[in-house]
Amino acid sequence: MNNHPDGLDKWIAELRITNAPVPRSGLKVALDYFHFQMPSLPRNLRLAFLKAMDLSKPVRTYTLLPPLELAAFRKCNEDPFKLFYTKIGTGMQHVGLNPENRSFLRYTLTSAVPVLESRCAPALDKWTNDRSYFLGAGGAIQYIIPESFRCLELAA
């Protein structure tokens, strides 16, 4: 765990975010979640996930309870049970994704699950199509749910 003040300061410097109470608190919450819920997540992925969060907005962990419905946007060749989800009704552009070749998927939560909730940062999507970048607005709520296949059921 990297909660020592010097450790947080290093993350803040690397992320180039303001060392103000809200970003610092959100960073600590996210790092704690990664430590306890995703301990094998490599540092470079932790950094990428943190860059996808708008740390100027509150970040929190809590438990989602069934029978909540969630949404995700996946490419046709992707595993439908990945890490990132959002609320039903959220536009793809607000989760920083290029809509090209992506489909809306609806899920039902089947068991309680601890999540990391944050607001999505604006993002230049370079991963959907490496020849056509897309600037996503961000702003939507996003949930990180490790091993989501254990608690989510894909709706028909």
Backbone as numpy.savetxt, mean C-alpha at the origin, in Angstrom:
# Nx Ny Nz CAx CAy CAz Cx Cy Cz
13.89 -4.26 14.03 13.04 -3.09 14.03 13.93 -1.86 14.03
13.50 -0.83 13.34 14.33 0.35 13.17 13.63 1.57 13.76
13.27 1.49 15.05 12.54 2.59 15.68 13.42 3.52 16.49
14.69 3.22 16.57 15.59 4.14 17.24 15.51 5.47 16.51
15.51 6.58 17.25 15.38 7.88 16.57 16.36 8.08 15.42
17.61 7.62 15.58 18.58 7.76 14.49 18.14 6.96 13.27
17.53 5.77 13.50 17.05 4.95 12.40 15.94 5.65 11.63
15.00 6.26 12.35 13.93 7.01 11.68 14.51 8.19 10.90
15.50 8.85 11.48 16.12 9.99 10.79 16.76 9.55 9.47
17.36 8.37 9.45 17.97 7.86 8.21 16.90 7.59 7.15
15.77 6.98 7.56 14.67 6.73 6.62 14.12 8.07 6.10
13.95 9.04 6.99 13.42 10.35 6.61 14.33 11.00 5.58
15.62 10.95 5.81 16.58 11.52 4.86 16.52 10.79 3.53
16.48 9.47 3.57 16.46 8.69 2.33 15.17 8.92 1.53
14.06 9.05 2.24 12.78 9.30 1.58 12.60 10.75 1.16
13.45 11.62 1.70 13.37 13.06 1.42 12.00 13.63 1.82
11.58 13.26 3.03 10.33 13.78 3.57 10.62 14.72 4.72
9.65 15.52 5.07 9.78 16.46 6.17 9.81 15.72 7.50
10.71 16.14 8.36 10.80 15.54 9.69 9.82 16.25 10.62
8.54 16.13 10.28 7.46 16.73 11.07 6.71 15.60 11.77
5.87 15.93 12.75 5.20 14.87 13.53 4.38 13.87 12.70
3.58 14.33 11.74 2.73 13.39 10.98 3.56 12.45 10.11
4.49 12.93 9.29 5.30 11.99 8.50 6.14 11.06 9.37
6.70 11.60 10.46 7.52 10.77 11.34 6.69 9.67 11.99
5.50 10.02 12.45 4.60 9.04 13.06 4.18 7.98 12.04
3.80 8.41 10.84 3.40 7.47 9.79 4.52 6.53 9.41
5.73 7.06 9.33 6.89 6.23 9.02 7.11 5.18 10.10
7.00 5.58 11.36 7.17 4.64 12.47 6.09 3.56 12.43
4.84 3.94 12.18 3.74 2.97 12.10 4.01 1.97 10.98
4.40 2.48 9.81 4.65 1.60 8.66 5.82 0.66 8.93
6.91 1.18 9.47 8.07 0.33 9.76 7.74 -0.74 10.80
6.95 -0.37 11.81 6.52 -1.37 12.81 5.68 -2.46 12.15
4.76 -2.04 11.27 3.92 -3.02 10.58 4.78 -3.97 9.75
5.71 -3.42 8.99 6.60 -4.27 8.19 7.38 -5.24 9.09
7.85 -4.74 10.20 8.64 -5.57 11.11 7.83 -6.75 11.65
6.60 -6.48 12.07 5.81 -7.53 12.71 4.99 -8.37 11.74
4.49 -7.78 10.66 3.61 -8.50 9.74 4.33 -9.02 8.49
5.46 -8.40 8.14 6.18 -8.77 6.92 7.68 -8.78 7.20
8.13 -9.55 8.18 9.53 -9.46 8.61 10.55 -9.82 7.53
10.17 -10.59 6.53 11.13 -10.96 5.49 11.13 -9.99 4.30
10.33 -8.93 4.38 10.28 -7.95 3.29 11.63 -7.25 3.19
12.29 -7.36 2.04 13.60 -6.73 1.90 13.54 -5.21 2.04
14.64 -4.64 2.46 14.71 -3.20 2.70 14.33 -2.40 1.46
14.78 -2.83 0.28 14.48 -2.07 -0.94 12.97 -2.06 -1.22
12.25 -3.13 -0.88 10.80 -3.14 -1.05 10.11 -2.30 0.02
10.65 -2.31 1.23 10.11 -1.42 2.27 10.21 0.03 1.79
11.35 0.36 1.24 11.56 1.72 0.73 10.58 2.03 -0.40
10.39 1.10 -1.33 9.45 1.32 -2.43 8.02 1.49 -1.90
7.62 0.67 -0.93 6.29 0.79 -0.35 6.12 2.14 0.35
7.15 2.58 1.07 7.09 3.87 1.75 6.97 5.02 0.76
7.66 4.91 -0.37 7.58 5.95 -1.40 6.19 6.01 -2.01
5.46 4.89 -1.97 4.09 4.85 -2.52 3.07 5.42 -1.55
3.50 5.76 -0.34 2.59 6.31 0.67 2.74 7.82 0.75
1.63 8.50 0.91 1.66 9.93 1.18 1.84 10.08 2.68
3.08 10.22 3.11 3.39 10.27 4.54 3.04 11.63 5.16
2.52 12.55 4.35 2.03 13.80 4.93 0.62 13.61 5.50
0.05 12.45 5.24 -1.27 12.08 5.77 -1.09 10.96 6.79
-2.02 10.82 7.74 -1.88 9.77 8.75 -1.79 8.37 8.16
-0.98 7.55 8.78 -0.83 6.14 8.45 -1.22 5.39 9.72
-1.99 4.32 9.55 -2.40 3.59 10.75 -2.48 2.10 10.47
-2.44 1.34 11.54 -2.71 -0.09 11.46 -3.97 -0.35 12.27
-4.77 -1.24 11.77 -5.94 -1.67 12.50 -6.43 -2.96 11.88
-7.49 -3.51 12.43 -8.01 -4.79 11.95 -9.29 -4.57 11.16
-9.28 -5.04 9.91 -10.50 -5.04 9.11 -11.31 -6.26 9.48
-12.63 -6.09 9.51 -13.52 -7.18 9.90 -14.46 -7.54 8.77
-14.78 -8.83 8.61 -15.73 -9.25 7.59 -17.13 -8.78 7.96
-17.98 -8.64 6.99 -17.92 -9.04 5.58 -17.58 -7.88 4.65
-16.58 -7.11 4.96 -16.17 -5.95 4.17 -15.79 -6.35 2.75
-16.12 -5.49 1.78 -15.67 -5.70 0.40 -14.53 -4.75 0.09
-13.55 -5.25 -0.65 -12.40 -4.48 -1.06 -12.22 -4.61 -2.57
-11.37 -3.76 -3.13 -11.11 -3.78 -4.56 -9.61 -3.81 -4.82
-9.26 -4.28 -6.01 -7.88 -4.23 -6.50 -7.94 -4.13 -8.01
-6.85 -3.67 -8.58 -6.73 -3.55 -10.04 -5.52 -4.39 -10.45
-5.78 -5.44 -11.20 -4.72 -6.37 -11.56 -4.64 -6.53 -13.07
-3.42 -6.81 -13.54 -3.23 -7.18 -14.94 -3.70 -8.62 -15.10
-4.05 -8.99 -16.32 -4.64 -10.32 -16.56 -3.71 -11.46 -16.18
-2.41 -11.25 -16.24 -1.47 -12.33 -15.93 -0.95 -12.29 -14.50
-1.51 -11.42 -13.67 -1.07 -11.29 -12.29 -1.85 -12.18 -11.34
-1.21 -12.53 -10.26 -1.88 -13.21 -9.16 -2.92 -12.24 -8.60
-4.17 -12.65 -8.47 -5.19 -11.74 -7.95 -5.00 -11.44 -6.45
-4.20 -12.25 -5.75 -4.00 -12.06 -4.32 -2.59 -11.54 -4.06
-2.45 -10.24 -4.25 -1.17 -9.59 -4.00 -1.29 -8.79 -2.71
-0.55 -7.72 -2.56 -0.48 -6.99 -1.29 -1.39 -5.76 -1.20
-1.65 -5.08 -2.31 -2.32 -3.78 -2.25 -3.79 -3.88 -2.63
-4.64 -3.25 -1.80 -6.10 -3.23 -1.99 -6.60 -1.83 -1.68
-7.83 -1.56 -2.04 -8.44 -0.26 -1.77 -9.92 -0.44 -1.52
-10.58 0.69 -1.29 -12.03 0.66 -1.06 -12.77 0.54 -2.39
-13.93 -0.11 -2.36 -14.81 -0.18 -3.53 -15.16 1.25 -3.94
-15.13 1.51 -5.24 -15.47 2.84 -5.76 -14.26 3.73 -6.00
-13.08 3.28 -5.63 -11.87 4.06 -5.85 -11.44 3.96 -7.30
-11.11 5.08 -7.91 -10.61 5.09 -9.28 -9.16 4.65 -9.34
-8.86 3.90 -10.38 -7.51 3.36 -10.56 -6.43 4.45 -10.54
-6.73 5.58 -11.16 -5.75 6.66 -11.23 -5.41 7.21 -9.84
-6.30 7.01 -8.86 -6.06 7.53 -7.52 -5.24 6.58 -6.65
-4.93 5.40 -7.17 -4.00 4.51 -6.48 -2.67 4.43 -7.25
-2.46 5.38 -8.14 -1.18 5.51 -8.82 -0.90 4.47 -9.88
-1.95 3.90 -10.48 -1.75 2.85 -11.48 -2.18 3.28 -12.87
-1.44 2.81 -13.84 -1.82 2.96 -15.24 -2.97 2.00 -15.51
-4.10 2.47 -16.03 -5.24 1.59 -16.27 -5.04 0.62 -17.44
-3.99 0.78 -18.21 -3.76 -0.07 -19.37 -3.66 -1.54 -18.97
-4.50 -2.36 -19.58 -4.51 -3.82 -19.37 -4.75 -4.23 -17.91
-5.48 -3.41 -17.17 -5.81 -3.74 -15.79 -7.31 -3.91 -15.67
-7.70 -4.80 -14.78 -9.12 -5.05 -14.53 -9.44 -4.81 -13.06
-10.67 -4.42 -12.85 -11.20 -4.24 -11.49 -11.56 -5.61 -10.93
-11.10 -5.88 -9.72 -11.46 -7.12 -9.02 -12.09 -6.75 -7.68
-13.12 -7.49 -7.33 -13.84 -7.27 -6.06 -13.59 -8.48 -5.16
-13.37 -8.20 -3.89 -13.08 -9.23 -2.90 -14.02 -9.06 -1.69
-14.27 -10.17 -1.03 -14.98 -10.15 0.23 -14.04 -10.64 1.31
-13.97 -9.89 2.38 -13.14 -10.28 3.52 -13.83 -11.42 4.26
-13.12 -12.52 4.46 -13.71 -13.70 5.11 -13.26 -13.89 6.56
-12.20 -13.19 6.95 -11.75 -13.26 8.34 -11.05 -11.95 8.69
-10.98 -11.67 9.97 -10.33 -10.44 10.44 -8.86 -10.45 10.03
-8.36 -9.27 9.70 -6.96 -9.17 9.25 -6.37 -7.81 9.64
-5.15 -7.82 10.19 -4.48 -6.55 10.47 -3.96 -5.95 9.16
-4.22 -4.66 8.94 -3.80 -3.99 7.71 -3.00 -2.75 8.04
-2.23 -2.32 7.06 -1.58 -1.01 7.10 -2.37 -0.14 6.15
-2.92 0.95 6.67 -3.72 1.87 5.85 -2.96 3.18 5.67
-2.90 3.62 4.42 -2.27 4.90 4.12 -2.97 5.50 2.91
-2.61 6.73 2.61 -3.06 7.37 1.38 -1.98 7.15 0.33
-2.42 6.91 -0.88 -1.50 6.66 -1.98 -0.86 7.97 -2.43
0.44 7.95 -2.60 1.15 9.11 -3.12 0.97 9.18 -4.63
1.04 10.37 -5.22 1.08 10.44 -6.68 2.26 9.61 -7.17
2.07 8.93 -8.30 3.14 8.03 -8.76 3.23 8.04 -10.28
4.45 7.92 -10.76 4.69 7.70 -12.18 4.80 6.20 -12.36
3.72 5.60 -12.88 3.66 4.15 -13.07 4.56 3.78 -14.25
5.70 3.15 -13.93 6.66 2.69 -14.94 6.60 1.18 -15.09
5.81 0.51 -14.25 5.82 -0.95 -14.19 4.70 -1.59 -14.99
3.61 -0.89 -15.27 2.52 -1.49 -16.05 2.92 -1.68 -17.51
3.52 -0.65 -18.09 3.96 -0.70 -19.48 5.27 0.07 -19.56
6.36 -0.65 -19.79 7.68 0.01 -19.76 7.91 0.95 -20.95
6.98 0.99 -21.90 7.10 1.92 -23.04 6.15 3.10 -22.92
5.27 3.08 -21.93 4.28 4.14 -21.78 4.05 4.40 -20.30
4.66 5.46 -19.80 4.50 5.78 -18.39 3.18 6.51 -18.15
2.70 6.43 -16.92 1.41 7.04 -16.58 1.54 7.72 -15.22
1.14 8.99 -15.16 1.18 9.72 -13.91 -0.15 9.56 -13.19
-0.14 8.80 -12.10 -1.34 8.58 -11.29 -1.45 9.66 -10.23
-2.67 10.12 -10.02 -2.91 11.24 -9.11 -2.65 10.90 -7.65
-2.89 9.67 -7.26 -2.77 9.33 -5.85 -3.97 9.87 -5.06
-3.87 9.80 -3.75 -4.90 10.32 -2.87 -5.85 9.29 -2.28
-5.95 8.12 -2.87 -6.89 7.10 -2.40 -6.32 6.36 -1.20
-7.23 5.78 -0.44 -6.81 4.90 0.66 -6.32 3.60 0.06
-5.20 3.13 0.57 -4.67 1.83 0.16 -4.40 1.01 1.41
-4.63 -0.28 1.26 -4.39 -1.22 2.34 -3.31 -2.19 1.90
-2.38 -2.47 2.78 -1.41 -3.54 2.55 -1.89 -4.72 3.38
-2.09 -5.86 2.69 -2.57 -7.08 3.35 -1.66 -8.24 2.92
-0.69 -8.60 3.77 0.16 -9.75 3.44 -0.65 -11.04 3.46
-0.26 -11.98 2.62 -0.94 -13.28 2.52 -2.45 -13.10 2.42
-2.86 -12.22 1.54 -4.28 -11.87 1.40 -5.14 -13.06 0.99
-4.55 -14.07 0.38 -5.31 -15.26 -0.02 -5.92 -15.95 1.19
-5.38 -15.71 2.38 -5.89 -16.34 3.60 -7.18 -15.70 4.12
-7.43 -14.44 3.75 -8.56 -13.71 4.34 -9.51 -13.09 3.32
-9.19 -13.20 2.05 -10.03 -12.60 1.01 -10.56 -13.69 0.07
-11.75 -13.46 -0.37 -12.35 -14.34 -1.36 -12.70 -13.49 -2.59
-12.29 -13.94 -3.74 -12.57 -13.23 -4.98 -14.05 -13.34 -5.29
-14.71 -12.22 -5.46 -16.14 -12.22 -5.77 -16.38 -12.66 -7.20
-17.51 -13.31 -7.39 -17.85 -13.82 -8.74 -18.28 -12.71 -9.65
